Amino acid sequence: MRNHFRKIVWGGHVKLNHWFDYTIMAFILLSIVTMSLETLPGISPLAVEIFTAIELLIATVFTIEYVLRIWTSEKPLRYIFSFLGLIDLLAIAPFWLATGINLQGARAFRLLRMIRVLKILRYMSALSRLERAIRLVQEELIVFAVLAAIVIFVTAVGIYQFEHQAQPEVFKSIPHSVWFAIVSLTTVGYGDVVPITVGGRIFTAFILVIGLGIVAIPTALIVSGLTRVRLERELLEEEERKEEQSKKL
């Protein structure tokens, strides 16, 4: 029986596995819709009861799925502590915690239901290619992250030196200036913290130009990795086709 359920849950039985996956995906979408509708103003008591019943059904289905995956997994501990395994656990834990705890903070646990959206990652085949691409350029990404941290710190120090005397309440210290450095380097510019001195504005102009590279570099690295993964996949498929043709001959 365990082997039979393993094929259904993990893909050994193609048809039943597809139905299992589609069912879980349907409940994920139902959870998203329900969580959104619950925030509408003026919800009637009947609607609240319906949403509560739906939430109980969703949590029960996800709990059964989680238990089945542990039971049928060849390496249960590896699944439990894997990224997707932790997401599956976090998708059900808030509901049961909120149900068992009669505290004001219980609602905060229920808000964690948004993690269920991440369950959809299990059914995205392209995710594996993205993971492979990130691994290919992980060293470059680490180097970039270190450089970005250095640039953020230098920016915070620079803007503090230029603006501290003019805006002592805004740029109180270097740590307070880090927020300005981050929003400037990412070219977001919320406008809540802006330089007013000539030196601060000139300095910020240079930082904004650098920020364009800060945003573009990791994107280029990941795109490069995805391109390499796609080429590797195409070469592998080409070799498989050649092998099949040679077998036919």
Residue pairs with C-beta under 8 A, 6 or more apart in sequence:
2 71
2 72
4 13
5 68
5 71
5 72
6 12
6 72
6 73
6 74
7 13
7 16
7 17
8 16
8 17
8 20
9 17
9 20
9 65
9 68
9 69
9 72
10 17
10 69
10 72
10 73
11 17
21 123
23 61
24 61
24 62
24 65
24 119
25 120
25 123
27 58
27 61
27 62
28 116
28 117
28 119
28 120
30 54
30 58
31 55
31 58
31 113
31 116
32 116
32 117
34 51
34 54
34 55
34 58
35 113
35 114
37 43
37 47
37 51
38 51
43 51
55 95
56 95
59 92
59 95
59 96
62 88
62 91
62 92
62 116
62 119
63 92
63 96
65 88
66 88
66 89
66 91
66 92
69 79
69 85
69 88
70 76
70 79
70 80
73 79
79 85
80 86
80 89
84 119
84 121
84 122
87 115
87 118
87 119
87 121
88 119
90 112
90 115
91 113
91 115
91 116
91 118
91 119
93 109
93 112
94 109
94 110
94 111
94 112
94 113
94 115
95 110
95 113
97 106
97 109
98 106
98 107
98 109
98 110
101 109
121 127
129 226
129 229
129 230
129 233
130 222
130 226
132 225
132 229
133 222
133 225
133 226
133 228
133 229
134 141
134 222
134 225
135 225
136 225
136 228
136 229
137 221
137 222
137 224
137 225
140 221
141 218
141 221
144 217
144 218
144 221
148 185
148 214
151 185
151 210
151 214
152 178
152 181
152 182
152 185
153 178
153 181
155 177
155 180
155 181
155 184
155 185
155 207
156 174
156 175
156 177
156 178
156 180
156 181
157 174
157 177
158 203
158 207
159 171
159 177
159 180
159 181
159 195
159 200
159 203
159 204
159 207
160 171
160 173
160 174
160 176
160 177
162 195
162 197
162 199
162 200
162 203
163 170
163 171
163 177
163 195
163 196
163 197
163 200
164 171
164 172
166 196
166 197
166 200
167 196
170 176
170 193
171 177
171 180
171 193
179 193
180 193
181 207
183 189
183 190
183 193
184 204
184 207
184 208
184 211
185 207
185 210
185 211
185 214
186 211
186 214
186 215
187 208
187 211
187 212
187 215
189 208
195 201
195 203
195 204
